Amino acid sequence: MKKTKQTGLTAIFACDEKWGIGKDGDMPWPTQKHDMKWFQSVTEESTIVMGRITWDSLPKKPLSNRKNIVVTRRPAAGADEYWSTSKLLHELSNKDFKETAIIIGGAQLFNLVRDDIDHILITKISGDWECDTILPYDYIKKNFKKTKVEHKHIEIESWTRK
C-alpha cells in the first residue's frame, strides 16, 4: 500500500464489529498477517505514540524503523522515549509533531487526545471478540466522517474529522 501524506494527527487501530480493540491488555483475535503488513507500511519511518498497556502487549520492542514513544509515568525499557501525559499534551501544540506522529493505542490514550486527532484508520476484524477495551463509537461517528473503505485482503476504514 502506498503511504499517503495527511495533515494533522492520525490514530490507527484494529477493532472488532463492536468497536472492541483489546481484552486483558492484548488483542483477543489471532494475528492478522495482512493487517500487520499494512500497519507496518503505514507506520514505518514515523513517530508512533502508545500507552503503557499497548507497549507491554508488543511481542517485539521497539517496533523497528519507527520512533517509539510510550506515554507512561515510569520508564519503559526499550522505548526511544517515554513521556508524561502533560509532555504529550504540550507536544500536540507543535504542528510538525501532529503531522508526523501516529497514535497506535490504546483507548485511554485515544480518549486523552481525541480532540486533537484529525484522522482515524481502522482495520475491521470480523466477529465479536468480547473485548473489555472499546473505542468510543458514538464520539467517532459524531465528530468524524468515514471517507473511504479499502479492501485488499482486509477491510480498512478511514475517518476524517468533520
N, C-alpha and C positions, 0 to 999 in steps of 0.2 A: 504494500500500500504506500502510495506517495504521501509524504508528510506535507500538510498544508499549514501555512502560517496564519494564525489567528491573532487578533489583537485582544488583549485582556487576559485575565486569569482563567485557566482551564482546570476542570476536575475530571477524573476518569475513574469509572467504577465498572464492575460486573455485578449484575443483580438478577435475582430470580423473578418469577412472574408476579410476586407480591412485593417487589422492591427490596427484598432482603439482600444484604451484602455479606453477612457473616453469622457464624454460630460458634459460640465458645471460643472467641478470639481467632477464628480461622475461617477460610472459605469452606462451606459444607459440601460443595459439589466436587467431583473429580477434576483434576487438571484438564483444562480445555486447551489443547495444543495450538489451535488456530487463534484463540484469544490471546494466549501468551505471546505468540509470534507478532500479532497485531499490536499488542501492548508494548512490546519491545520496540517495534518500528516507530511508534508514536512518541515514546518517551526517551529514546536514545539521544544523547548529547543535549539533554535538558536538565534542568534542576527539578528534582522530584521532592515533594514535601509530604510527609506522612506523620501520623501519630504513633505513639509508642506501641500500641497493640498491633498496628499494621507492620511496624518494623519487626516486632517479635515474631510475627507469623511468617516472615520471609524465609524460605528454605535456604537461600544463599544470600549473604550480606557482605558488602553492599551490592546493590544492583549495578552491574558494570556499565561503563560508558555513560554514566549519569552522575550528577552531583546529588548525593543523598542527604537530605536534611530531615532530622527527626524532631518533632515538637514534643518536648518532654521536660519534666522537672529535674531529671537526673541524667548523667552521661549515658549515651547509647554507644556501647563499644562497637567499633567498625564503621560508624556513620561518619560522613565527611564533616558534618556539623550537627550540633543539637541546639535547638533554640527554645526559649520560653515562649509562652503564648504572647506575651507583650512584645517580644522581639519580632515575632511573625506579624502581628498586627501593625507594628511600625513599618516593617518591610513592605507591607501591602500598599503603603502610600507611595512607593517607588515604582513608577511606570515600567521601567526596564525589568524589574523583578516580576511584576504582574504578567508581563508578556512572555517571560521565559520559563516561569515556574508552572508545574503541573501538580495539583493536589491528587494524591493517589489513595487516600484513605486515612482514616476511616470516617464513620458517621459523626463522631464527636468533633473531629477537625472540620468536616464539611459544615456542620451546624455553627461552628465558631466563625467561619469565614464566608458563609453562604451569600451574604450581601455583597461581597467583593467578587464573586465568581461570575464570569461572563459566558462561559461555555461549559457544558457537561457532555462527556462522551460516555455512553453506557452500552456495554455488551449485555445483551439479554440472554439469560440462561433459562432453558425450558424447565418448567416444573415449579413446585412449591417445596423449598428445601428446609422449611420450618426454622427459618433464621431468627436469631434473637437481636440482630442489629439490622435496622431498616432505614433506608433513605426516606426523607420526608416528601413523599409523592405529591401531597396537596400543595406544599410550598413550591416545588419544582413546576407543577402544572400551572400554578397561578402566575409565576414570575418568569417562566421560560417558554419558548415555543419550539416544538420539535421541527427542525429544519430539514432533516433528511434521514433516511434509513438506508444503510448499506447492507447488502447481503453478498457475502462471498465466504462460504463455509460457516459464518457466524452472522448474527444479527446485531448491528450496531446502530444505536440511536444517537443523533446529535441534537442537543438542545442549546438554544441561544437565548440570552436574556432579552425579554420583551422591551 
